[in-house]
Amino acid sequence: MIEAELAEREWSQPFNRYDNIFISMITFFEIATLEMWPDMMFAAIDARGYDLTPREKNSPFVSILYVMYIFIVTFFIVNLFVSVIVDKFNE
């Protein structure tokens, strides 16, 4: 027989989430700077809804969203960086 232990548990949310506009903007900035973006992507893939426990690989199409966001944002950042360098070179 398997021993079961009744323990008090507390649900905690990670800091990088999309419940608040300010926190979601920080999360999007961290994703754009490629800071721990795979962890945030896997958490978003496993998310189910408000007050529901995560389920592994619940919505795998979220990964396409994350990868497209990274490609678009890094393209614009690189484009801006190159344009500033070319502009300064032309001066």
Secondary structure as a PSIPRED ss2 file (coil, helix, strand):
# PSIPRED VFORMAT (PSIPRED V4.0)

   1 M C   1.000  0.000  0.000
   2 I C   1.000  0.000  0.000
   3 E C   1.000  0.000  0.000
   4 A C   1.000  0.000  0.000
   5 E C   1.000  0.000  0.000
   6 L C   1.000  0.000  0.000
   7 A C   1.000  0.000  0.000
   8 E C   1.000  0.000  0.000
   9 R C   1.000  0.000  0.000
  10 E C   1.000  0.000  0.000
  11 W C   1.000  0.000  0.000
  12 S C   1.000  0.000  0.000
  13 Q C   1.000  0.000  0.000
  14 P C   1.000  0.000  0.000
  15 F C   1.000  0.000  0.000
  16 N C   1.000  0.000  0.000
  17 R C   1.000  0.000  0.000
  18 Y C   1.000  0.000  0.000
  19 D C   1.000  0.000  0.000
  20 N C   1.000  0.000  0.000
  21 I H   0.000  1.000  0.000
  22 F H   0.000  1.000  0.000
  23 I H   0.000  1.000  0.000
  24 S H   0.000  1.000  0.000
  25 M H   0.000  1.000  0.000
  26 I H   0.000  1.000  0.000
  27 T H   0.000  1.000  0.000
  28 F H   0.000  1.000  0.000
  29 F H   0.000  1.000  0.000
  30 E H   0.000  1.000  0.000
  31 I H   0.000  1.000  0.000
  32 A H   0.000  1.000  0.000
  33 T C   1.000  0.000  0.000
  34 L C   1.000  0.000  0.000
  35 E C   1.000  0.000  0.000
  36 M C   1.000  0.000  0.000
  37 W H   0.000  1.000  0.000
  38 P H   0.000  1.000  0.000
  39 D H   0.000  1.000  0.000
  40 M H   0.000  1.000  0.000
  41 M H   0.000  1.000  0.000
  42 F H   0.000  1.000  0.000
  43 A H   0.000  1.000  0.000
  44 A H   0.000  1.000  0.000
  45 I H   0.000  1.000  0.000
  46 D H   0.000  1.000  0.000
  47 A C   1.000  0.000  0.000
  48 R C   1.000  0.000  0.000
  49 G C   1.000  0.000  0.000
  50 Y C   1.000  0.000  0.000
  51 D C   1.000  0.000  0.000
  52 L C   1.000  0.000  0.000
  53 T C   1.000  0.000  0.000
  54 P C   1.000  0.000  0.000
  55 R C   1.000  0.000  0.000
  56 E C   1.000  0.000  0.000
  57 K C   1.000  0.000  0.000
  58 N C   1.000  0.000  0.000
  59 S C   1.000  0.000  0.000
  60 P C   1.000  0.000  0.000
  61 F C   1.000  0.000  0.000
  62 V H   0.000  1.000  0.000
  63 S H   0.000  1.000  0.000
  64 I H   0.000  1.000  0.000
  65 L H   0.000  1.000  0.000
  66 Y H   0.000  1.000  0.000
  67 V H   0.000  1.000  0.000
  68 M H   0.000  1.000  0.000
  69 Y H   0.000  1.000  0.000
  70 I H   0.000  1.000  0.000
  71 F H   0.000  1.000  0.000
  72 I H   0.000  1.000  0.000
  73 V H   0.000  1.000  0.000
  74 T H   0.000  1.000  0.000
  75 F H   0.000  1.000  0.000
  76 F H   0.000  1.000  0.000
  77 I H   0.000  1.000  0.000
  78 V H   0.000  1.000  0.000
  79 N H   0.000  1.000  0.000
  80 L H   0.000  1.000  0.000
  81 F H   0.000  1.000  0.000
  82 V H   0.000  1.000  0.000
  83 S H   0.000  1.000  0.000
  84 V H   0.000  1.000  0.000
  85 I H   0.000  1.000  0.000
  86 V H   0.000  1.000  0.000
  87 D H   0.000  1.000  0.000
  88 K H   0.000  1.000  0.000
  89 F H   0.000  1.000  0.000
  90 N H   0.000  1.000  0.000
  91 E C   1.000  0.000  0.000
